């Protein structure tokens, strides 16, 4: 029964990893921009939800508002700062986004202190689900169902809407999209805000599970890159498959070999790089 519990836990963890990584993957697919500040948006989403709940808002309001605020801040950052460096070599992208991530981390420490905090799940989801001998927290089950529905909605957005068509076309040739009369700068901003908002949502959802602390963004960034590398840069399906694989492996390994749970993830990434450099479902 413990392995069934860890398997379901792994699915929930994997879906959070998917939300975190798919934004990074979409941003890279369109902008060809490696965003090392992505974990900072996850951190902001978690802390904004935490702050809103502490100030008296209910959990659901925080879950909606925090990612929207993160997306708005990301859009502003893209317009004011990042679009000025897209044409520069990737070393500049790394320097600027790492610096931005460190600034956000220090700002979080200034505003909320160096010690983390706990976020209680909503009262309606504070209980457990019992199926015979299997007992599972309601909130974690909600996270699984909610993220799966969100994944379907995001797939429809990218595959069945005009915005999705523009994003897919832009990932092949931004010049072609511009020649069609589409303002590629606005598309870039929208995609960057969407990716950051998804990371913020992942942080908001994860807060009641793991709490909040100022260095959680660094851990999230590492996991996001592992998922993207395993799944394939720019691949939506790859991010979903890899997120689930990483989540399940990590969860199962915490029972079998707790000390090596994180190690197995990075070993898996190394194996994929050696055997499939483009990832499981990466584009050629």
N, C-alpha and C positions, 0 to 999 in steps of 0.2 A: 504493500500500500504506500510505503514511503516513496517508492520510485514513481508511482502514478502521481502522487502529490508533486514531486519534483518535475515530472514531465509537464504537468499543467502549469506549474510555476514557470518553467522554461518557455512555454508558449507565450505567457503573459510578458515575460522579460524580453523575449524575442520580438514581440510586437512593439514594445517601447523602443527597442533598438532599431527596428524598422523605421518608426516615425523619426527618430533622431537621424538616421543615416540617409533616408530617402531625400530629405531636404538638401543635404550635402551633395548627394548624387545629382539631383536636378540642377543645382547651381553650377556644378562642374560641367554637366552635359551641355548647358546653354552658354555659359560664360567662359568655360575653360579656365575657371578661377578656383584655386584651392584655398578654401576659407578656413584658416586655423582659428578663427574666432567663433566657429560654429558652437563649440562647447559653452562659450560665454552666453549665447542665446538660450541654451538649455538651462544654465545657471540662473539667468534672469527670469525665465518662466517659472522656475521653482520658487524663487524668492518673492516674486511679485504675487504669486498665488498665496504663499505663506503670509505675506504682509497684509493682503486684502482680508484674509480670514481672521488674522489677529486684530484687524481694525473693525471687525464686526460683520463683514459681508459673509454670505453663506458660501459654501464650497462651490456650488454650481456657478455663481457669479464670478468667483475667482478663476474657475476653469475656463470660462469664456473670455473674460477680460484680460487675463494675464498674457495669453498668446497673442491677442490683438495688439496689446501695448508693445510686446516684443516685435511683432511684425512692423508696426509703425516706426519704432526706433531703428529697426534694420533698414527699412526703406529710406529713412533720413540719412543713415550712415552710408548707404550705397550712393545716394545722390550727392552728398557733401564730400565724401572721401574716396570711396572705393572706385567709382567710375573714372576717377582721375588717374588710376594706376593700372587699369586693365591692359593698356598697351605696353606696359613695362615688363621686363623679365619676371619669371616666377619667384625669383629671390626677393624681389620687392613685395610681391603679394604676401610671401611668408613673413617678412619683417613687419609689414604694416598690420597684418591680422593677428600675429602673435602679440605685438604691442597693444593692439586693441583689446585682446583677451585679457592681458595682464591688467590693463586699466579697469576693465569691468570687474575683475576679481577684487582689486583693491577698493573699488567703489562699493562693492557689496560688503566688504569688511568694515569700511567706514560707516556705512548706513545701518548695517544690521549686526555688526560685531563679528569677532573671529570664531565665536562658538556657534554651532549649528542649532537647529530647533526641530521640533516635531510638528507634523501636520496631521490632524485627526481626519479620518474619512467622514463623509457625510453620515448623519445618523441613520438614514434609510439604508445605508450599505455597511453598517458597522457590525453586522452579525455574520453568521456562517451559513453555508449551504451543506446540508447533510443528505448524502445518497448512500444509504446503508452504512458501511464502515468508513466511507470516504467523507471527510469533512474539509471544506475549503472556504476561505474568507470571501464574503460577498463582494467586497471592493475589488479584490484581485480578479474575480470573475467578471465584474463590470468592465475592468480595464481590457480584458481579452475581447469581450463582445464589442465594446465601443471602438477599439482600435481596428478590429476586423471590418466593422461597418465603415469606418473612416478610410481604411485602405481601399475598399470598393469604391467609395466616393472619389477618392483621389485618382484611382485608375480611370474612372469615367471622365474626370476633369482633364486628364492628360491625353486620353484616347478618343473621347467623344465630343469635345468642345473645340471652338475656334481657338481659344487660348492654348489648348493642348497641341493643336495642329501647328500653331505659330512657334511654340516651344520646340517641337520636334524638328520643324524646318530650320529654326534658328540654330539648333545644335549641329546641323549640317553646313549651313552657310548663312551667316548674319547679313551678308551683302544681298543675297537673294531676297531675304525677308524685307530689307529696306527698299529694294527696287519695287516691291509690291505695294509700297506706300504705307507700310506699318512702321510706327515709331519704335525702333528696336530699343532705344534707351528706356522707354516706359515699360516695355516687356521685361528688360533686364531687372528693373526695379521691382516689378511685380513678382518675378520669379525669385529674386533674392529675399523679398519679404515673405513669400510663401514658404520657402525653405527654412528661414529663421523662425517663422511662426510655428511650423511643425516641430522644430526643436524646442521652442518654448512650451508647446503643448505637451511634449514628452516630459519635460521637466515638471510641469504642473501635475500631470498624472502620476509621476514617480514620487512626488513629495510625500504623500501619505504612506507610501510603501517603505521608503528609505530615509525620510526626513530631509532636511536641507543643511548644507554646510558649504563654506566658501570655495572649497577645492573640488566640488563635485563636477564642475565644468571640465577640468583637466581629464578626469576619468572618462567622462562622456565623450570627449573629443577622441580619445584613444579607441574607444569602442566603435565610434562612428566610422573611423578610418578602417578599422579591421573589417567591419561589415561591408563597407564600400569596396575595399580591395578584394574580399572574397567573392562578393556578388558581381563585381564588374563596374567600373566607373561609368556613370551615366545610365545605368540600367535600373528601371523601376522594379521589374520582377526579380532581378538579382539582389536588390536591397531587401526585398521581402523574404526570399529564400534564405539568404545569408543571415538576416536578422534572426529568423527562427532557428537556424542551425546553431548560431552562436549562443542564443539564449538557452536552448535545450542542453547543449553541451556544458555550458557553464553551470546550469542548475543541477544536472545529473552529477557532474564532477564534484560539486560541493558535498555530496553524500559519499562518493567513492574515494575522493582524494581532495579534501578541502584546500590544502596548501597549493595544489597544482591546478585548481580550477581556472584561474586566469592564465596560467602558463599554457594550458591546452589550447586556449583560444589563439594565442600568438603563434604557437606551433602549427596550428591549422592554417593560419594566414600564410606562414612561411612556406608550407607545403603547396598551397595554391599558387603562390608567386613562382615557385620553382617549376611546377607542372603545367599551370594554366595562367600565364602572365596577365592575360586580359580579364581574369576572374571567371567564375562559373558561367555567367551569362553576359559578359561584357561584349561590346561591339568591336568589330575588327577595325 
